[in-house]
Amino acid sequence: MNILITGAASGIGFNTGIKLSKLGYNVFFTTEDNKQLKVLREKLKDYSNIGSFRLNLKNKEDIKLLKDFDVDVLISNAAIGVGGSILEADMNKVRDNYEVNVFSNFELIKLVLNNMLDKNKGKIIIISSMISNIPIPFLGIYASTKASISMLGQCLKKEIRLINKKVQIALVEPGIYKTGFNKVMLDNKYDNVNSKFKELRESIMNFENEILNFAASNNIDSISNKIISIIKKDELKSIYRAPLLQSILIKLYIKFIKK
C-alpha cells in the first residue's frame, strides 16, 4: 500500500509516517522546499520503505507530477498558519494562507481523488483542526481556513458517496499539540508594532501561553495513532478528533455553547 503524506517534514505528518513505515507500509514524505527536503532525507536515511520528494502546493508543476502517481492513501496535512487581528491583517498573507491551506490543498486532493475513482479504491484523510469550531480572537484567519477545509471535506465525502462506496474520505481535527507550529503562529501576530491592540498585547500573550500550556499535549502519538486506525478501517466516519480530553471539550462546546 502506498501512502502519501503532505507536510511531513516534522510534527504530526512526520510522526505518523514513521509509525506507518514501521508497520510495513510504503510511505512517501513530502515537504515544501529543497532545503527542508535535504534535512528530511537525512532523518529518513535508515528507512528502506520511505520515499521523499518536494511538493510545494503552490507550485502547479509539483502537483502535476502526481498525476500518474499510484496513491492508495493520501494524508493531506500540509498547512501554514497566520495569526493576528483580522482588522489589521496583511491581505497578501491572508490570501497566501487560503492558497496553501484551502485552494492548492484541494487541487491536490481532487487530482488524487480522481485517480482513486478510476481504480475504484482509496482513502483521503484531510487534516483540519479543532480550532475550526471555535472563534478565537487573533487566530481567526488560520481558523477560517480550517473551517473551510472541514466543510469542503464533509461535502466532498457526501458527494463521493453518491457515486462510489469504495473510495472514502475522512476529516481529522487535531487539538493543540506542542509541535512548534502553534507557537510560531501565536508569535507572528505580534509583528505589527503599531497595532490598535498593542496595549492588550501582554495580557493576550499571557492568556495564550496559559491556554497552550494547559491544553497542549506533548505526545502527538494520540493523533498519529488515530490516523493509522482510520487507514485500517473499512468504513469511515466523517470526523475524527484527538486527544481525547480536547475532543470531549469540543463536543460539549459545539452542543451547548456554539451559536
C-alpha positions as CSV (number, residue, x, y, z in Angstrom):
1,M,0.0,0.0,0.0
2,N,1.3,3.4,-1.0
3,I,0.7,6.3,1.5
4,L,1.4,9.9,0.6
5,I,1.8,12.5,3.3
6,T,2.0,16.2,2.6
7,G,3.7,18.5,5.1
8,A,5.7,15.6,6.5
9,A,8.9,17.3,7.4
10,S,8.0,17.4,11.1
11,G,5.2,17.2,13.6
12,I,2.1,15.1,13.0
13,G,3.0,14.3,9.4
14,F,6.5,13.1,10.2
15,N,5.5,11.1,13.3
16,T,2.6,9.4,11.5
17,G,4.8,8.5,8.6
18,I,7.5,6.9,10.7
19,K,4.9,4.8,12.5
20,L,3.3,3.7,9.2
21,S,6.7,2.7,7.8
22,K,7.4,0.5,10.9
23,L,4.1,-1.2,10.2
24,G,5.3,-2.2,6.7
25,Y,3.6,0.4,4.5
26,N,5.3,2.2,1.7
27,V,5.3,5.8,2.8
28,F,6.1,8.9,0.8
29,F,7.0,12.0,2.7
30,T,6.7,15.4,1.0
31,T,7.9,18.9,2.1
32,E,7.7,22.4,0.8
33,D,11.2,23.1,-0.5
34,N,14.6,21.6,-1.3
35,K,16.2,22.9,1.9
36,Q,13.7,21.1,4.0
37,L,13.9,18.1,1.8
38,K,17.6,17.7,2.4
39,V,17.1,17.7,6.2
40,L,14.2,15.3,5.9
41,R,16.2,12.8,3.8
42,E,18.9,12.8,6.4
43,K,16.4,11.9,9.1
44,L,14.9,9.1,6.9
45,K,18.1,7.6,5.6
46,D,17.8,4.4,7.6
47,Y,14.3,3.6,6.4
48,S,14.1,1.4,3.3
49,N,10.3,1.7,2.7
50,I,10.2,5.5,2.8
51,G,10.5,7.9,-0.2
52,S,10.6,11.6,-0.1
53,F,10.3,14.5,-2.5
54,R,9.5,18.2,-2.7
55,L,5.8,19.1,-3.1
56,N,5.1,22.8,-2.9
57,L,1.3,23.1,-3.0
58,K,1.5,26.5,-4.7
59,N,3.7,25.1,-7.5
60,K,1.3,23.7,-10.2
61,E,4.1,21.7,-11.7
62,D,4.8,20.0,-8.4
63,I,1.2,19.0,-8.2
64,K,1.1,17.8,-11.8
65,L,3.9,15.3,-11.1
66,L,1.4,13.3,-9.0
67,K,-1.0,12.8,-11.9
68,D,0.3,9.3,-12.6
69,F,1.5,8.6,-9.0
70,D,-0.2,5.5,-7.5
71,V,-1.6,6.6,-4.2
72,D,-3.7,4.3,-2.0
73,V,-4.0,6.7,0.9
74,L,-3.5,10.5,0.9
75,I,-2.9,12.2,4.2
76,S,-3.4,15.8,3.3
77,N,-1.5,17.5,6.2
78,A,0.4,20.5,4.7
79,A,-0.6,23.8,6.1
80,I,0.7,27.2,7.2
81,G,-0.7,29.5,9.9
82,V,-1.2,33.3,10.0
83,G,-2.0,34.9,13.4
84,G,-3.1,38.4,14.1
85,S,-6.1,40.7,14.0
86,I,-8.5,40.3,11.1
87,L,-8.8,44.1,11.1
88,E,-5.1,44.7,10.6
89,A,-4.1,41.6,8.6
90,D,-1.9,41.9,5.5
91,M,-4.3,40.7,2.9
92,N,-1.5,39.1,0.9
93,K,-0.7,36.9,3.9
94,V,-4.4,36.1,4.3
95,R,-4.6,35.1,0.6
96,D,-1.4,33.0,1.0
97,N,-2.9,31.2,4.0
98,Y,-6.0,30.3,1.9
99,E,-3.9,29.4,-1.1
100,V,-1.9,26.8,0.8
101,N,-4.5,25.5,3.2
102,V,-7.6,25.5,1.0
103,F,-7.2,26.2,-2.7
104,S,-4.0,24.3,-3.6
105,N,-4.7,21.7,-0.9
106,F,-8.0,20.8,-2.6
107,E,-6.5,21.0,-6.1
108,L,-4.1,18.2,-5.0
109,I,-7.0,16.3,-3.3
110,K,-9.1,16.4,-6.5
111,L,-6.2,15.1,-8.6
112,V,-5.5,12.2,-6.3
113,L,-9.2,11.5,-5.8
114,N,-9.9,11.2,-9.5
115,N,-7.2,8.6,-9.8
116,M,-8.7,6.7,-6.9
117,L,-12.1,6.8,-8.5
118,D,-10.6,5.4,-11.7
119,K,-9.2,2.4,-9.9
120,N,-12.2,2.1,-7.5
121,K,-10.4,2.2,-4.2
122,G,-8.5,4.6,-1.9
123,K,-8.7,6.8,1.2
124,I,-8.3,10.6,1.5
125,I,-7.6,11.7,5.1
126,I,-7.8,15.5,5.4
127,I,-6.1,17.1,8.4
128,S,-8.2,20.1,9.6
129,S,-8.2,21.3,13.2
130,M,-10.4,21.6,16.3
131,I,-9.9,25.4,16.0
132,S,-12.2,25.3,13.0
133,N,-15.1,25.1,15.6
134,I,-14.0,27.9,17.9
135,P,-13.9,31.7,17.2
136,I,-10.7,32.6,19.0
137,P,-9.7,36.3,18.7
138,F,-6.4,36.9,16.7
139,L,-6.5,33.3,15.3
140,G,-9.5,33.8,13.1
141,I,-7.5,33.8,9.8
142,Y,-6.0,30.4,10.3
143,A,-9.2,29.1,12.0
144,S,-11.3,30.2,9.0
145,T,-9.0,28.2,6.6
146,K,-9.5,25.2,8.7
147,A,-13.3,25.7,8.9
148,S,-13.3,25.9,5.1
149,I,-11.3,22.6,4.9
150,S,-13.7,20.9,7.3
151,M,-16.8,22.0,5.3
152,L,-15.3,21.2,1.9
153,G,-14.2,17.8,3.2
154,Q,-17.6,16.9,4.6
155,C,-19.4,18.0,1.5
156,L,-16.9,16.2,-0.7
157,K,-17.4,13.0,1.3
158,K,-21.2,13.1,0.7
159,E,-20.8,13.8,-3.0
160,I,-18.4,10.8,-3.5
161,R,-20.7,8.5,-1.5
162,L,-23.3,9.1,-4.2
163,I,-21.1,7.6,-6.9
164,N,-18.6,5.3,-5.2
165,K,-18.6,3.5,-1.9
166,K,-15.0,2.1,-2.1
167,V,-13.3,5.5,-2.2
168,Q,-13.6,7.1,1.2
169,I,-12.9,10.5,2.8
170,A,-12.4,11.4,6.4
171,L,-11.6,14.5,8.3
172,V,-9.1,14.6,11.2
173,E,-9.3,17.5,13.6
174,P,-6.3,17.5,15.9
175,G,-6.4,19.6,19.1
176,I,-3.5,21.6,20.4
177,Y,-0.2,19.8,20.3
178,K,3.3,21.1,21.1
179,T,4.8,20.6,17.7
180,G,6.1,24.2,17.3
181,F,3.5,25.1,14.7
182,N,1.1,26.7,17.1
183,K,3.8,28.7,18.9
184,V,5.1,30.2,15.6
185,M,1.5,31.2,14.6
186,L,0.8,32.7,18.0
187,D,4.0,34.7,18.0
188,N,3.8,36.0,14.4
189,K,0.8,38.1,15.1
190,Y,2.8,40.5,17.2
191,D,4.8,41.7,14.3
192,N,2.8,44.9,14.0
193,V,4.3,47.4,16.5
194,N,1.6,50.0,15.6
195,S,-1.3,47.7,16.3
196,K,-4.5,49.2,17.7
197,F,-4.4,46.3,20.1
198,K,-0.8,47.0,21.3
199,E,-2.0,47.9,24.9
200,L,-3.5,44.5,25.2
201,R,-0.5,42.6,23.8
202,E,0.9,41.5,27.1
203,S,-2.4,40.2,28.6
204,I,-3.3,38.5,25.3
205,M,0.1,36.8,25.2
206,N,-0.1,35.6,28.8
207,F,-3.6,34.2,28.3
208,E,-2.5,32.3,25.1
209,N,0.5,30.9,26.9
210,E,-1.7,29.7,29.7
211,I,-4.1,28.0,27.3
212,L,-1.2,26.5,25.3
213,N,0.5,25.1,28.4
214,F,-2.8,23.8,29.9
215,A,-4.4,22.3,26.8
216,A,-1.4,21.3,24.6
217,S,-0.4,17.7,24.5
218,N,3.3,16.9,24.4
219,N,2.6,13.5,23.0
220,I,1.5,13.5,19.3
221,D,1.1,9.7,19.3
222,S,-2.6,10.1,20.1
223,I,-3.3,11.8,16.8
224,S,-0.9,9.7,14.8
225,N,-2.5,6.5,16.2
226,K,-5.9,7.9,15.3
227,I,-4.8,8.5,11.7
228,I,-3.4,5.0,11.5
229,S,-6.6,3.5,12.8
230,I,-8.5,5.3,10.1
231,I,-6.3,3.7,7.4
232,K,-7.1,0.3,8.8
233,K,-10.9,0.8,9.0
234,D,-13.2,-0.5,6.3
235,E,-15.9,2.2,6.9
236,L,-15.0,5.7,7.8
237,K,-16.9,8.3,9.9
238,S,-16.9,11.9,8.8
239,I,-14.8,13.4,11.6
240,Y,-12.2,12.1,14.0
241,R,-10.6,14.1,16.8
242,A,-7.7,13.7,19.3
243,P,-6.5,14.0,22.0
244,L,-9.5,12.6,23.9
245,L,-10.0,15.3,26.6
246,Q,-9.9,18.1,24.0
247,S,-12.2,16.1,21.8
248,I,-14.8,15.8,24.6
249,L,-14.5,19.5,25.4
250,I,-15.0,20.4,21.7
251,K,-18.2,18.2,21.5
252,L,-19.6,19.9,24.6
253,Y,-18.7,23.3,23.2
254,I,-20.5,22.6,19.9
255,K,-23.5,21.2,21.6
256,F,-24.1,23.7,24.4
257,I,-22.2,26.9,23.6
258,K,-21.6,27.4,19.9
259,K,-24.2,29.6,18.3
